[in-house]
Amino acid sequence: MHDTLTPNVLKVEFSRKVIQIRALVALGNTEMKKDPSANYKLMLLTSGGKITGEYCELYCSDDICCQSDDKFDISKVDELANKVLIDAEAELVNIKLVDNAEFIKLKNAEIECHGTISKVSQLLVYADQIIGFSLVE
C-alpha cells in the first residue's frame, strides 16, 4: 500500500537524511538479492543510543515484509496526523510546519542504551534524531 493521503504542505518538504537512508537500504536490498545468505539490518545512531532493525516503508502494512503480530500498524499515526493537516489546509492559508517530521520505520527493532537492550516489534525514529546510520549484517 502506498501513501494516498499526503497534505500539500508535506509534499514540498524533503529530508536529505531520509533520502540517503532509503538509498542505503536500497543498496543493501540489491546486495541481498545477489547473495541470499546476506541479511542486512539498518543501524541508526542517535544521541540516546544505537538502534538496529529491519527497515520498513511507512505505508506497507499490506506487504509481507512489514507484517507484525501487533494489533495495529504504528505508521497509522502518520495517516491520522496527515488527515488533521489536510483538514487544516482546507480551512487555513499558508500553513507553516515547525519541521517536516520525517521519520524512519523499523520492525523488530533493538534499542541499545547504556548497555541495556530493549526490543520492540515496531519503531518510528524521527530523522532529526539520527546522527549516523549504516547497514550491519
C-alpha positions as CSV (number, residue, x, y, z in Angstrom):
1,M,0.0,0.0,0.0
2,H,1.3,3.5,-0.8
3,D,0.6,6.8,0.8
4,T,-2.5,8.2,-0.8
5,L,-3.1,10.8,1.9
6,T,-0.3,13.4,2.0
7,P,-1.1,17.0,2.8
8,N,0.2,19.5,0.3
9,V,2.4,21.1,3.0
10,L,4.3,17.9,3.3
11,K,4.6,17.3,-0.5
12,V,7.2,20.1,-0.8
13,E,9.2,19.1,2.3
14,F,12.1,16.7,1.9
15,S,14.7,15.3,4.3
16,R,18.1,14.6,2.8
17,K,18.8,12.3,5.7
18,V,15.7,10.2,4.9
19,I,16.5,10.1,1.2
20,Q,20.1,8.9,2.0
21,I,18.9,6.2,4.4
22,R,16.4,4.9,1.8
23,A,19.2,4.8,-0.8
24,L,21.4,2.9,1.7
25,V,18.6,0.4,2.3
26,A,18.1,0.0,-1.5
27,L,21.8,-0.8,-1.9
28,G,21.6,-3.4,0.9
29,N,18.5,-4.9,-0.7
30,T,20.3,-5.2,-4.0
31,E,23.2,-7.0,-2.3
32,M,20.9,-9.4,-0.5
33,K,19.3,-10.3,-3.9
34,K,22.8,-11.1,-5.2
35,D,23.7,-13.1,-2.1
36,P,20.6,-14.6,-0.4
37,S,22.7,-15.6,2.7
38,A,23.4,-11.9,3.4
39,N,20.9,-10.3,5.9
40,Y,21.3,-6.6,6.5
41,K,19.6,-4.6,9.2
42,L,19.6,-0.8,9.4
43,M,21.6,0.7,12.2
44,L,20.8,4.2,13.4
45,L,22.9,6.2,15.8
46,T,21.2,8.7,18.0
47,S,22.3,10.8,20.9
48,G,20.4,8.3,23.1
49,G,21.9,5.1,21.8
50,K,22.1,2.7,18.9
51,I,19.0,1.3,17.2
52,T,19.0,-1.6,14.8
53,G,16.1,-3.1,12.9
54,E,14.6,-4.1,9.6
55,Y,13.7,-1.1,7.5
56,C,10.1,-0.8,6.6
57,E,8.3,1.6,4.2
58,L,5.9,3.8,6.0
59,Y,2.8,2.6,4.3
60,C,3.5,-1.1,3.8
61,S,1.2,-2.8,6.3
62,D,-0.2,-4.9,3.4
63,D,3.3,-6.1,2.4
64,I,4.5,-9.4,3.9
65,C,7.9,-7.8,4.8
66,C,6.3,-5.4,7.2
67,Q,3.5,-7.5,8.8
68,S,3.6,-7.6,12.5
69,D,1.8,-9.5,15.3
70,D,0.9,-6.2,16.8
71,K,-2.8,-5.2,16.9
72,F,-2.1,-2.1,14.8
73,D,0.5,-0.7,12.4
74,I,2.3,2.1,14.1
75,S,2.6,4.1,10.9
76,K,-1.2,4.7,11.1
77,V,-0.2,7.5,13.5
78,D,1.2,9.4,10.5
79,E,-2.0,8.8,8.5
80,L,-4.1,10.3,11.3
81,A,-1.7,13.3,11.6
82,N,-1.9,13.8,7.8
83,K,-5.7,13.9,8.0
84,V,-5.5,16.7,10.6
85,L,-3.2,18.6,8.3
86,I,-5.4,18.1,5.2
87,D,-8.4,19.4,7.2
88,A,-6.3,22.4,8.3
89,E,-5.3,23.1,4.7
90,A,-8.9,23.2,3.7
91,E,-9.6,25.9,6.3
92,L,-6.3,27.9,6.5
93,V,-4.0,29.5,4.1
94,N,-0.1,29.3,4.2
95,I,0.3,26.6,6.7
96,K,3.8,26.5,8.1
97,L,5.3,23.5,9.8
98,V,7.8,23.8,12.5
99,D,9.7,20.8,11.0
100,N,8.8,18.3,8.3
101,A,8.9,15.5,11.0
102,E,10.2,12.9,8.5
103,F,10.8,9.5,10.2
104,I,12.1,6.0,9.6
105,K,10.0,3.0,10.4
106,L,11.7,-0.2,11.7
107,K,10.3,-3.6,12.6
108,N,11.9,-6.0,15.1
109,A,14.0,-3.1,16.4
110,E,16.6,-3.3,19.2
111,I,17.5,-0.1,21.1
112,E,20.8,-0.2,22.9
113,C,21.3,2.5,25.5
114,H,23.9,2.4,28.3
115,G,24.4,-1.3,28.0
116,T,20.7,-2.1,28.2
117,I,18.9,-3.6,25.1
118,S,15.2,-3.1,24.6
119,K,13.3,-4.9,21.8
120,V,10.1,-3.6,20.2
121,S,8.2,-5.0,17.2
122,Q,7.7,-1.6,15.6
123,L,9.5,1.7,16.0
124,L,9.3,5.2,14.4
125,V,12.5,7.2,14.6
126,Y,12.3,10.9,13.7
127,A,15.0,11.7,11.2
128,D,16.2,14.8,13.1
129,Q,17.3,12.5,16.0
130,I,19.6,10.4,13.8
131,I,23.2,11.4,13.9
132,G,24.6,8.5,11.9
133,F,23.5,5.4,10.0
134,S,24.8,2.2,8.4
135,L,23.9,-1.3,7.4
136,V,25.0,-4.2,9.6
137,E,24.9,-7.8,8.8
